[in-house]
Amino acid sequence: MSAKGSCHDNAMVEIVFKTIKSEMVWCTSFQTRVIAEKALGRYIDGFYNPIRRHSALGYKSPIAFEANNRSR
């Protein structure tokens, strides 16, 4: 473990947060916090988790990755 607050302790989580910020948060202007929270939830549940291709899964979407591994 490195020093407190070091990104190296949570490298995978930091990558997820950076990706979400660069793909959705930084390029969007929200009127209220509630609107931002709802939009972020839709992005994570509707795109990031089920559809977006992830390098850790061999550049497959989680749905495709699970479908390929169920048939084995």
PyMOL Python script that loads the backbone (N, CA, C, O; Angstrom):
from pymol import cmd

cmd.read_pdbstr("""\
ATOM      1  N   MET A   1       0.849  -1.176   0.000  1.00  0.00           N
ATOM      2  CA  MET A   1       0.000   0.000   0.000  1.00  0.00           C
ATOM      3  C   MET A   1       0.891   1.234   0.000  1.00  0.00           C
ATOM      4  O   MET A   1       1.944   1.268   0.637  1.00  0.00           O
ATOM      5  N   SER A   2       0.453   2.212  -0.709  1.00  0.00           N
ATOM      6  CA  SER A   2       1.194   3.467  -0.737  1.00  0.00           C
ATOM      7  C   SER A   2       0.563   4.458   0.239  1.00  0.00           C
ATOM      8  O   SER A   2      -0.229   4.071   1.099  1.00  0.00           O
ATOM      9  N   ALA A   3       0.905   5.697   0.106  1.00  0.00           N
ATOM     10  CA  ALA A   3       0.447   6.720   1.045  1.00  0.00           C
ATOM     11  C   ALA A   3      -1.067   6.920   0.964  1.00  0.00           C
ATOM     12  O   ALA A   3      -1.696   6.614  -0.049  1.00  0.00           O
ATOM     13  N   LYS A   4      -1.629   7.435   2.038  1.00  0.00           N
ATOM     14  CA  LYS A   4      -3.057   7.710   2.112  1.00  0.00           C
ATOM     15  C   LYS A   4      -3.466   8.650   0.970  1.00  0.00           C
ATOM     16  O   LYS A   4      -2.810   9.659   0.711  1.00  0.00           O
ATOM     17  N   GLY A   5      -4.564   8.294   0.296  1.00  0.00           N
ATOM     18  CA  GLY A   5      -5.059   9.121  -0.784  1.00  0.00           C
ATOM     19  C   GLY A   5      -4.369   8.905  -2.119  1.00  0.00           C
ATOM     20  O   GLY A   5      -4.624   9.639  -3.074  1.00  0.00           O
ATOM     21  N   SER A   6      -3.510   7.923  -2.196  1.00  0.00           N
ATOM     22  CA  SER A   6      -2.788   7.659  -3.435  1.00  0.00           C
ATOM     23  C   SER A   6      -3.679   6.927  -4.434  1.00  0.00           C
ATOM     24  O   SER A   6      -4.375   5.978  -4.074  1.00  0.00           O
ATOM     25  N   CYS A   7      -3.656   7.364  -5.666  1.00  0.00           N
ATOM     26  CA  CYS A   7      -4.479   6.719  -6.695  1.00  0.00           C
ATOM     27  C   CYS A   7      -4.020   5.296  -6.980  1.00  0.00           C
ATOM     28  O   CYS A   7      -4.779   4.509  -7.545  1.00  0.00           O
ATOM     29  N   HIS A   8      -2.792   4.951  -6.601  1.00  0.00           N
ATOM     30  CA  HIS A   8      -2.287   3.606  -6.868  1.00  0.00           C
ATOM     31  C   HIS A   8      -2.967   2.556  -6.004  1.00  0.00           C
ATOM     32  O   HIS A   8      -2.932   1.370  -6.335  1.00  0.00           O
ATOM     33  N   ASP A   9      -3.585   2.970  -4.903  1.00  0.00           N
ATOM     34  CA  ASP A   9      -4.313   2.030  -4.055  1.00  0.00           C
ATOM     35  C   ASP A   9      -5.611   1.588  -4.715  1.00  0.00           C
ATOM     36  O   ASP A   9      -6.058   0.459  -4.517  1.00  0.00           O
ATOM     37  N   ASN A  10      -6.198   2.448  -5.477  1.00  0.00           N
ATOM     38  CA  ASN A  10      -7.478   2.173  -6.121  1.00  0.00           C
ATOM     39  C   ASN A  10      -7.393   2.431  -7.625  1.00  0.00           C
ATOM     40  O   ASN A  10      -8.244   3.121  -8.184  1.00  0.00           O
ATOM     41  N   ALA A  11      -6.409   1.901  -8.256  1.00  0.00           N
ATOM     42  CA  ALA A  11      -6.163   2.209  -9.665  1.00  0.00           C
ATOM     43  C   ALA A  11      -7.362   1.900 -10.554  1.00  0.00           C
ATOM     44  O   ALA A  11      -7.713   2.713 -11.409  1.00  0.00           O
ATOM     45  N   MET A  12      -7.990   0.761 -10.375  1.00  0.00           N
ATOM     46  CA  MET A  12      -9.126   0.399 -11.226  1.00  0.00           C
ATOM     47  C   MET A  12     -10.300   1.354 -11.017  1.00  0.00           C
ATOM     48  O   MET A  12     -10.936   1.776 -11.983  1.00  0.00           O
ATOM     49  N   VAL A  13     -10.586   1.692  -9.780  1.00  0.00           N
ATOM     50  CA  VAL A  13     -11.687   2.612  -9.496  1.00  0.00           C
ATOM     51  C   VAL A  13     -11.382   3.988 -10.054  1.00  0.00           C
ATOM     52  O   VAL A  13     -12.270   4.644 -10.600  1.00  0.00           O
ATOM     53  N   GLU A  14     -10.145   4.434  -9.926  1.00  0.00           N
ATOM     54  CA  GLU A  14      -9.759   5.739 -10.462  1.00  0.00           C
ATOM     55  C   GLU A  14      -9.923   5.773 -11.977  1.00  0.00           C
ATOM     56  O   GLU A  14     -10.316   6.798 -12.534  1.00  0.00           O
ATOM     57  N   ILE A  15      -9.630   4.673 -12.644  1.00  0.00           N
ATOM     58  CA  ILE A  15      -9.804   4.594 -14.092  1.00  0.00           C
ATOM     59  C   ILE A  15     -11.277   4.684 -14.458  1.00  0.00           C
ATOM     60  O   ILE A  15     -11.639   5.363 -15.419  1.00  0.00           O
ATOM     61  N   VAL A  16     -12.130   4.002 -13.697  1.00  0.00           N
ATOM     62  CA  VAL A  16     -13.570   4.066 -13.953  1.00  0.00           C
ATOM     63  C   VAL A  16     -14.070   5.494 -13.798  1.00  0.00           C
ATOM     64  O   VAL A  16     -14.786   6.000 -14.662  1.00  0.00           O
ATOM     65  N   PHE A  17     -13.696   6.148 -12.698  1.00  0.00           N
ATOM     66  CA  PHE A  17     -14.135   7.526 -12.463  1.00  0.00           C
ATOM     67  C   PHE A  17     -13.639   8.460 -13.566  1.00  0.00           C
ATOM     68  O   PHE A  17     -14.397   9.305 -14.042  1.00  0.00           O
ATOM     69  N   LYS A  18     -12.386   8.321 -13.975  1.00  0.00           N
ATOM     70  CA  LYS A  18     -11.824   9.169 -15.035  1.00  0.00           C
ATOM     71  C   LYS A  18     -12.566   8.956 -16.344  1.00  0.00           C
ATOM     72  O   LYS A  18     -12.848   9.914 -17.063  1.00  0.00           O
ATOM     73  N   THR A  19     -12.882   7.708 -16.656  1.00  0.00           N
ATOM     74  CA  THR A  19     -13.590   7.404 -17.891  1.00  0.00           C
ATOM     75  C   THR A  19     -14.987   8.012 -17.881  1.00  0.00           C
ATOM     76  O   THR A  19     -15.405   8.624 -18.864  1.00  0.00           O
ATOM     77  N   ILE A  20     -15.701   7.850 -16.793  1.00  0.00           N
ATOM     78  CA  ILE A  20     -17.048   8.415 -16.690  1.00  0.00           C
ATOM     79  C   ILE A  20     -16.998   9.933 -16.791  1.00  0.00           C
ATOM     80  O   ILE A  20     -17.828  10.540 -17.467  1.00  0.00           O
ATOM     81  N   LYS A  21     -16.041  10.538 -16.132  1.00  0.00           N
ATOM     82  CA  LYS A  21     -15.922  11.996 -16.192  1.00  0.00           C
ATOM     83  C   LYS A  21     -15.608  12.457 -17.614  1.00  0.00           C
ATOM     84  O   LYS A  21     -16.220  13.407 -18.101  1.00  0.00           O
ATOM     85  N   SER A  22     -14.673  11.804 -18.277  1.00  0.00           N
ATOM     86  CA  SER A  22     -14.274  12.264 -19.610  1.00  0.00           C
ATOM     87  C   SER A  22     -15.331  11.971 -20.665  1.00  0.00           C
ATOM     88  O   SER A  22     -15.469  12.741 -21.616  1.00  0.00           O
ATOM     89  N   GLU A  23     -16.082  10.883 -20.526  1.00  0.00           N
ATOM     90  CA  GLU A  23     -17.083  10.523 -21.522  1.00  0.00           C
ATOM     91  C   GLU A  23     -18.437  11.176 -21.282  1.00  0.00           C
ATOM     92  O   GLU A  23     -19.228  11.314 -22.215  1.00  0.00           O
ATOM     93  N   MET A  24     -18.718  11.583 -20.038  1.00  0.00           N
ATOM     94  CA  MET A  24     -20.050  12.077 -19.759  1.00  0.00           C
ATOM     95  C   MET A  24     -20.068  13.383 -18.971  1.00  0.00           C
ATOM     96  O   MET A  24     -20.731  14.332 -19.388  1.00  0.00           O
ATOM     97  N   VAL A  25     -19.381  13.458 -17.879  1.00  0.00           N
ATOM     98  CA  VAL A  25     -19.520  14.594 -16.962  1.00  0.00           C
ATOM     99  C   VAL A  25     -18.914  15.867 -17.525  1.00  0.00           C
ATOM    100  O   VAL A  25     -19.582  16.900 -17.543  1.00  0.00           O
ATOM    101  N   TRP A  26     -17.675  15.827 -17.984  1.00  0.00           N
ATOM    102  CA  TRP A  26     -16.986  17.038 -18.428  1.00  0.00           C
ATOM    103  C   TRP A  26     -17.595  17.646 -19.690  1.00  0.00           C
ATOM    104  O   TRP A  26     -17.429  18.841 -19.934  1.00  0.00           O
ATOM    105  N   CYS A  27     -18.285  16.862 -20.482  1.00  0.00           N
ATOM    106  CA  CYS A  27     -18.841  17.376 -21.735  1.00  0.00           C
ATOM    107  C   CYS A  27     -20.322  17.729 -21.620  1.00  0.00           C
ATOM    108  O   CYS A  27     -20.973  17.998 -22.630  1.00  0.00           O
ATOM    109  N   THR A  28     -20.857  17.729 -20.405  1.00  0.00           N
ATOM    110  CA  THR A  28     -22.270  18.011 -20.193  1.00  0.00           C
ATOM    111  C   THR A  28     -22.432  19.112 -19.157  1.00  0.00           C
ATOM    112  O   THR A  28     -21.709  19.156 -18.162  1.00  0.00           O
ATOM    113  N   SER A  29     -23.379  19.992 -19.400  1.00  0.00           N
ATOM    114  CA  SER A  29     -23.704  21.045 -18.437  1.00  0.00           C
ATOM    115  C   SER A  29     -25.054  20.706 -17.811  1.00  0.00           C
ATOM    116  O   SER A  29     -26.050  20.562 -18.521  1.00  0.00           O
ATOM    117  N   PHE A  30     -25.090  20.579 -16.502  1.00  0.00           N
ATOM    118  CA  PHE A  30     -26.310  20.203 -15.802  1.00  0.00           C
ATOM    119  C   PHE A  30     -26.912  21.419 -15.108  1.00  0.00           C
ATOM    120  O   PHE A  30     -26.189  22.251 -14.559  1.00  0.00           O
ATOM    121  N   GLN A  31     -28.222  21.517 -15.136  1.00  0.00           N
ATOM    122  CA  GLN A  31     -28.913  22.631 -14.497  1.00  0.00           C
ATOM    123  C   GLN A  31     -28.960  22.478 -12.980  1.00  0.00           C
ATOM    124  O   GLN A  31     -28.832  23.459 -12.248  1.00  0.00           O
ATOM    125  N   THR A  32     -29.142  21.255 -12.515  1.00  0.00           N
ATOM    126  CA  THR A  32     -29.227  21.006 -11.072  1.00  0.00           C
ATOM    127  C   THR A  32     -28.473  19.734 -10.722  1.00  0.00           C
ATOM    128  O   THR A  32     -28.134  18.935 -11.594  1.00  0.00           O
ATOM    129  N   ARG A  33     -28.220  19.563  -9.454  1.00  0.00           N
ATOM    130  CA  ARG A  33     -27.548  18.358  -8.968  1.00  0.00           C
ATOM    131  C   ARG A  33     -28.429  17.127  -9.193  1.00  0.00           C
ATOM    132  O   ARG A  33     -27.924  16.061  -9.542  1.00  0.00           O
ATOM    133  N   VAL A  34     -29.724  17.268  -8.998  1.00  0.00           N
ATOM    134  CA  VAL A  34     -30.652  16.149  -9.189  1.00  0.00           C
ATOM    135  C   VAL A  34     -30.608  15.670 -10.636  1.00  0.00           C
ATOM    136  O   VAL A  34     -30.572  14.466 -10.889  1.00  0.00           O
ATOM    137  N   ILE A  35     -30.613  16.590 -11.575  1.00  0.00           N
ATOM    138  CA  ILE A  35     -30.527  16.227 -12.995  1.00  0.00           C
ATOM    139  C   ILE A  35     -29.209  15.520 -13.277  1.00  0.00           C
ATOM    140  O   ILE A  35     -29.180  14.539 -14.021  1.00  0.00           O
ATOM    141  N   ALA A  36     -28.127  16.004 -12.694  1.00  0.00           N
ATOM    142  CA  ALA A  36     -26.815  15.375 -12.886  1.00  0.00           C
ATOM    143  C   ALA A  36     -26.799  13.960 -12.319  1.00  0.00           C
ATOM    144  O   ALA A  36     -26.266  13.047 -12.949  1.00  0.00           O
ATOM    145  N   GLU A  37     -27.374  13.772 -11.144  1.00  0.00           N
ATOM    146  CA  GLU A  37     -27.402  12.441 -10.526  1.00  0.00           C
ATOM    147  C   GLU A  37     -28.205  11.460 -11.369  1.00  0.00           C
ATOM    148  O   GLU A  37     -27.789  10.318 -11.559  1.00  0.00           O
ATOM    149  N   LYS A  38     -29.356  11.902 -11.876  1.00  0.00           N
ATOM    150  CA  LYS A  38     -30.177  11.022 -12.718  1.00  0.00           C
ATOM    151  C   LYS A  38     -29.464  10.679 -14.026  1.00  0.00           C
ATOM    152  O   LYS A  38     -29.479   9.530 -14.466  1.00  0.00           O
ATOM    153  N   ALA A  39     -28.841  11.681 -14.641  1.00  0.00           N
ATOM    154  CA  ALA A  39     -28.120  11.442 -15.889  1.00  0.00           C
ATOM    155  C   ALA A  39     -26.953  10.484 -15.678  1.00  0.00           C
ATOM    156  O   ALA A  39     -26.709   9.604 -16.504  1.00  0.00           O
ATOM    157  N   LEU A  40     -26.243  10.655 -14.588  1.00  0.00           N
ATOM    158  CA  LEU A  40     -25.126   9.772 -14.280  1.00  0.00           C
ATOM    159  C   LEU A  40     -25.606   8.341 -14.048  1.00  0.00           C
ATOM    160  O   LEU A  40     -24.970   7.389 -14.502  1.00  0.00           O
ATOM    161  N   GLY A  41     -26.721   8.190 -13.345  1.00  0.00           N
ATOM    162  CA  GLY A  41     -27.292   6.861 -13.126  1.00  0.00           C
ATOM    163  C   GLY A  41     -27.687   6.193 -14.432  1.00  0.00           C
ATOM    164  O   GLY A  41     -27.427   5.007 -14.636  1.00  0.00           O
ATOM    165  N   ARG A  42     -28.324   6.967 -15.326  1.00  0.00           N
ATOM    166  CA  ARG A  42     -28.699   6.415 -16.641  1.00  0.00           C
ATOM    167  C   ARG A  42     -27.465   6.018 -17.443  1.00  0.00           C
ATOM    168  O   ARG A  42     -27.455   4.981 -18.106  1.00  0.00           O
ATOM    169  N   TYR A  43     -26.433   6.839 -17.381  1.00  0.00           N
ATOM    170  CA  TYR A  43     -25.204   6.541 -18.119  1.00  0.00           C
ATOM    171  C   TYR A  43     -24.570   5.241 -17.601  1.00  0.00           C
ATOM    172  O   TYR A  43     -24.189   4.374 -18.388  1.00  0.00           O
ATOM    173  N   ILE A  44     -24.464   5.116 -16.299  1.00  0.00           N
ATOM    174  CA  ILE A  44     -23.820   3.932 -15.718  1.00  0.00           C
ATOM    175  C   ILE A  44     -24.657   2.682 -15.957  1.00  0.00           C
ATOM    176  O   ILE A  44     -24.132   1.663 -16.405  1.00  0.00           O
ATOM    177  N   ASP A  45     -25.964   2.748 -15.659  1.00  0.00           N
ATOM    178  CA  ASP A  45     -26.824   1.570 -15.789  1.00  0.00           C
ATOM    179  C   ASP A  45     -27.215   1.256 -17.223  1.00  0.00           C
ATOM    180  O   ASP A  45     -27.453   0.098 -17.564  1.00  0.00           O
ATOM    181  N   GLY A  46     -27.283   2.287 -18.070  1.00  0.00           N
ATOM    182  CA  GLY A  46     -27.753   2.073 -19.427  1.00  0.00           C
ATOM    183  C   GLY A  46     -26.676   1.919 -20.480  1.00  0.00           C
ATOM    184  O   GLY A  46     -26.924   1.357 -21.546  1.00  0.00           O
ATOM    185  N   PHE A  47     -25.467   2.419 -20.188  1.00  0.00           N
ATOM    186  CA  PHE A  47     -24.397   2.327 -21.187  1.00  0.00           C
ATOM    187  C   PHE A  47     -23.111   1.738 -20.613  1.00  0.00           C
ATOM    188  O   PHE A  47     -22.617   0.730 -21.117  1.00  0.00           O
ATOM    189  N   TYR A  48     -22.570   2.347 -19.575  1.00  0.00           N
ATOM    190  CA  TYR A  48     -21.241   1.956 -19.098  1.00  0.00           C
ATOM    191  C   TYR A  48     -21.199   0.487 -18.668  1.00  0.00           C
ATOM    192  O   TYR A  48     -20.325  -0.260 -19.107  1.00  0.00           O
ATOM    193  N   ASN A  49     -22.117   0.077 -17.828  1.00  0.00           N
ATOM    194  CA  ASN A  49     -22.091  -1.307 -17.352  1.00  0.00           C
ATOM    195  C   ASN A  49     -22.512  -2.328 -18.399  1.00  0.00           C
ATOM    196  O   ASN A  49     -21.815  -3.330 -18.555  1.00  0.00           O
ATOM    197  N   PRO A  50     -23.620  -2.135 -19.133  1.00  0.00           N
ATOM    198  CA  PRO A  50     -24.030  -3.215 -20.040  1.00  0.00           C
ATOM    199  C   PRO A  50     -23.443  -3.176 -21.446  1.00  0.00           C
ATOM    200  O   PRO A  50     -23.256  -4.235 -22.046  1.00  0.00           O
ATOM    201  N   ILE A  51     -23.142  -1.998 -21.998  1.00  0.00           N
ATOM    202  CA  ILE A  51     -22.841  -1.887 -23.423  1.00  0.00           C
ATOM    203  C   ILE A  51     -21.395  -1.513 -23.732  1.00  0.00           C
ATOM    204  O   ILE A  51     -20.794  -2.075 -24.648  1.00  0.00           O
ATOM    205  N   ARG A  52     -20.836  -0.578 -22.984  1.00  0.00           N
ATOM    206  CA  ARG A  52     -19.499  -0.066 -23.297  1.00  0.00           C
ATOM    207  C   ARG A  52     -18.469  -1.193 -23.237  1.00  0.00           C
ATOM    208  O   ARG A  52     -18.478  -2.014 -22.319  1.00  0.00           O
ATOM    209  N   ARG A  53     -17.578  -1.215 -24.236  1.00  0.00           N
ATOM    210  CA  ARG A  53     -16.522  -2.233 -24.251  1.00  0.00           C
ATOM    211  C   ARG A  53     -15.461  -1.886 -23.217  1.00  0.00           C
ATOM    212  O   ARG A  53     -15.061  -0.729 -23.094  1.00  0.00           O
ATOM    213  N   HIS A  54     -15.009  -2.884 -22.479  1.00  0.00           N
ATOM    214  CA  HIS A  54     -14.044  -2.691 -21.409  1.00  0.00           C
ATOM    215  C   HIS A  54     -12.751  -3.437 -21.737  1.00  0.00           C
ATOM    216  O   HIS A  54     -12.777  -4.594 -22.156  1.00  0.00           O
ATOM    217  N   SER A  55     -11.631  -2.763 -21.542  1.00  0.00           N
ATOM    218  CA  SER A  55     -10.339  -3.392 -21.844  1.00  0.00           C
ATOM    219  C   SER A  55     -10.093  -4.604 -20.960  1.00  0.00           C
ATOM    220  O   SER A  55      -9.475  -5.573 -21.401  1.00  0.00           O
ATOM    221  N   ALA A  56     -10.563  -4.566 -19.729  1.00  0.00           N
ATOM    222  CA  ALA A  56     -10.360  -5.696 -18.811  1.00  0.00           C
ATOM    223  C   ALA A  56     -11.124  -6.943 -19.263  1.00  0.00           C
ATOM    224  O   ALA A  56     -10.836  -8.046 -18.799  1.00  0.00           O
ATOM    225  N   LEU A  57     -12.088  -6.776 -20.157  1.00  0.00           N
ATOM    226  CA  LEU A  57     -12.870  -7.908 -20.668  1.00  0.00           C
ATOM    227  C   LEU A  57     -12.488  -8.252 -22.100  1.00  0.00           C
ATOM    228  O   LEU A  57     -13.271  -8.860 -22.829  1.00  0.00           O
ATOM    229  N   GLY A  58     -11.289  -7.864 -22.496  1.00  0.00           N
ATOM    230  CA  GLY A  58     -10.839  -8.130 -23.861  1.00  0.00           C
ATOM    231  C   GLY A  58     -11.563  -7.272 -24.883  1.00  0.00           C
ATOM    232  O   GLY A  58     -11.808  -7.706 -26.008  1.00  0.00           O
ATOM    233  N   TYR A  59     -11.905  -6.056 -24.490  1.00  0.00           N
ATOM    234  CA  TYR A  59     -12.617  -5.095 -25.343  1.00  0.00           C
ATOM    235  C   TYR A  59     -13.965  -5.629 -25.807  1.00  0.00           C
ATOM    236  O   TYR A  59     -14.381  -5.405 -26.944  1.00  0.00           O
ATOM    237  N   LYS A  60     -14.633  -6.331 -24.914  1.00  0.00           N
ATOM    238  CA  LYS A  60     -16.010  -6.773 -25.141  1.00  0.00           C
ATOM    239  C   LYS A  60     -16.904  -6.038 -24.157  1.00  0.00           C
ATOM    240  O   LYS A  60     -16.450  -5.587 -23.106  1.00  0.00           O
ATOM    241  N   SER A  61     -18.167  -5.924 -24.503  1.00  0.00           N
ATOM    242  CA  SER A  61     -19.117  -5.361 -23.545  1.00  0.00           C
ATOM    243  C   SER A  61     -19.374  -6.417 -22.473  1.00  0.00           C
ATOM    244  O   SER A  61     -19.200  -7.609 -22.727  1.00  0.00           O
ATOM    245  N   PRO A  62     -19.783  -5.996 -21.289  1.00  0.00           N
ATOM    246  CA  PRO A  62     -20.089  -6.983 -20.250  1.00  0.00           C
ATOM    247  C   PRO A  62     -21.147  -7.996 -20.689  1.00  0.00           C
ATOM    248  O   PRO A  62     -21.067  -9.172 -20.334  1.00  0.00           O
ATOM    249  N   ILE A  63     -22.130  -7.546 -21.455  1.00  0.00           N
ATOM    250  CA  ILE A  63     -23.169  -8.468 -21.924  1.00  0.00           C
ATOM    251  C   ILE A  63     -22.567  -9.514 -22.857  1.00  0.00           C
ATOM    252  O   ILE A  63     -22.860 -10.701 -22.718  1.00  0.00           O
ATOM    253  N   ALA A  64     -21.731  -9.094 -23.806  1.00  0.00           N
ATOM    254  CA  ALA A  64     -21.097 -10.037 -24.730  1.00  0.00           C
ATOM    255  C   ALA A  64     -20.140 -10.963 -23.988  1.00  0.00           C
ATOM    256  O   ALA A  64     -20.073 -12.158 -24.278  1.00  0.00           O
ATOM    257  N   PHE A  65     -19.403 -10.409 -23.031  1.00  0.00           N
ATOM    258  CA  PHE A  65     -18.469 -11.219 -22.257  1.00  0.00           C
ATOM    259  C   PHE A  65     -19.200 -12.312 -21.487  1.00  0.00           C
ATOM    260  O   PHE A  65     -18.775 -13.468 -21.486  1.00  0.00           O
ATOM    261  N   GLU A  66     -20.300 -11.947 -20.832  1.00  0.00           N
ATOM    262  CA  GLU A  66     -21.072 -12.938 -20.075  1.00  0.00           C
ATOM    263  C   GLU A  66     -21.699 -13.977 -20.995  1.00  0.00           C
ATOM    264  O   GLU A  66     -21.728 -15.162 -20.665  1.00  0.00           O
ATOM    265  N   ALA A  67     -22.198 -13.542 -22.143  1.00  0.00           N
ATOM    266  CA  ALA A  67     -22.800 -14.480 -23.078  1.00  0.00           C
ATOM    267  C   ALA A  67     -21.773 -15.498 -23.566  1.00  0.00           C
ATOM    268  O   ALA A  67     -22.084 -16.683 -23.688  1.00  0.00           O
ATOM    269  N   ASN A  68     -20.556 -15.047 -23.844  1.00  0.00           N
ATOM    270  CA  ASN A  68     -19.501 -15.960 -24.302  1.00  0.00           C
ATOM    271  C   ASN A  68     -19.083 -16.920 -23.207  1.00  0.00           C
ATOM    272  O   ASN A  68     -18.766 -18.075 -23.492  1.00  0.00           O
ATOM    273  N   ASN A  69     -19.077 -16.468 -21.956  1.00  0.00           N
ATOM    274  CA  ASN A  69     -18.626 -17.330 -20.866  1.00  0.00           C
ATOM    275  C   ASN A  69     -19.708 -18.261 -20.345  1.00  0.00           C
ATOM    276  O   ASN A  69     -19.391 -19.249 -19.681  1.00  0.00           O
ATOM    277  N   ARG A  70     -20.957 -17.983 -20.620  1.00  0.00           N
ATOM    278  CA  ARG A  70     -22.041 -18.893 -20.216  1.00  0.00           C
ATOM    279  C   ARG A  70     -22.070 -20.135 -21.090  1.00  0.00           C
ATOM    280  O   ARG A  70     -22.414 -21.225 -20.633  1.00  0.00           O
ATOM    281  N   SER A  71     -21.708 -19.958 -22.344  1.00  0.00           N
ATOM    282  CA  SER A  71     -21.779 -21.079 -23.291  1.00  0.00           C
ATOM    283  C   SER A  71     -20.634 -22.073 -23.121  1.00  0.00           C
ATOM    284  O   SER A  71     -20.646 -23.135 -23.743  1.00  0.00           O
ATOM    285  N   ARG A  72     -19.668 -21.753 -22.307  1.00  0.00           N
ATOM    286  CA  ARG A  72     -18.505 -22.649 -22.119  1.00  0.00           C
ATOM    287  C   ARG A  72     -18.778 -23.709 -21.122  1.00  0.00           C
ATOM    288  O   ARG A  72     -17.911 -24.539 -20.850  1.00  0.00           O
TER     289      ARG A  72
END
""", "prot")
cmd.dss("prot")
cmd.show_as("cartoon", "prot")
cmd.util.cbc("prot")
cmd.orient("prot")
